[in-house]
Amino acid sequence: MKDKIIEAAGKTWRYLGQNGETNVSQLAKSLQEKDEVVFQALGWLAREDKIDYTVKNRRTFVSLVEGELRAFNSVVYHMENQAPSAKASGNGKPRAKK
């Protein structure tokens, strides 16, 4: 079960990085995970100070804290800007010239 929660925490982190502030009640559906797993994943991320909670009109929303959003954008940036030859080989290493 712990592995499932860790996996859901990663999915949640990526989802929030891509989509921004999200209604907690919609998160499990968006991630296609059970509510209980997503709530535990949120607790994990909250304990690590990676997310913020906000209440608007009696609805709870969650988002990445600023530092985590920067980390997410940095990961995305580096993935998008890998050398084309490294992407083409599929193993992260440039292809050898023939």
N, C-alpha and C positions, 0 to 999 in steps of 0.2 A: 504493500500500500504506500509505503514511503516513496518508492520509486515513481509511482503514479502521481503523487503530490509534487515531487520535484519536477517531473515532466510537465505537469499542468502549470507550475510556477514559471517555467521557461516559456510555455505557450502564452501565458498571461502577459509576461514581460514584453514579448514580441508584439502581441496584439495591441497592448497599450502604447508601445512605441510607434506602431503604424497608424493607429486610429485615435490616439489621444484619450481624453477623458471619456469614460464609459460608465453607464448605469450598471451597478453591481448586479441587479436582477436580470439583466440581459447578457451578462458576461458568459455564464455557463452555456447558454444557448449558442452564442456566437462561437465559442470554442468547441462546441459539441462534446461537452464534458458534463458529468454529474455535478449538481449544485454543491454537494458536500465536499467533493474534491477541489472545486474551484475556491470555495470558501477557505479551505485549509491552505491552498496555494496562496491566497491573498494574505492569510495570516503569516505565512512564511515570508512573503515579500515585505509585509509591514514590519515584521520583527527585524528584518535586515535594513529597514529605513529606505526602501526602494520605491514605495508608493505613498501617495497622499489620498486621504478621504475628504470628500466635500458633501454637504447635505444641501439640496436645493428643493424647495417645495416638498419636503418630507421624503425625498428620494435620495438615495446614497449613490455617489459617483466615486470612481477611483481613477487615478492617473499616476504616471511615473513622476517622481520628484525630478527637479531640474537636472541634477547631476546624472541621473539614470537616463533621462531623455538625451542628454549629450552623449553618453556612452552608447546608447542605441544608434543614434545618428552617426557616430564614428564607426561603428561596426558596419552599418549599411554603406557608408561612404567607402570604406576600405574594400568591401566586397565588390562594389560597383566599379572600382578603379584598379582592380588587379590588372596586371599586364595581360594584353590579349593572348599572347602565346601561352601564358600560364593557364588561362581559362580553357584554351583549346585542347590542351593535353589531358585535362580532367584530373590531374594529380597534383596540381599546384606548382609544378615545375615546368619551365620552358621546354618545348620540344627541341630535340637535337636537330641541327641542320644536316641535310643529306648532301 
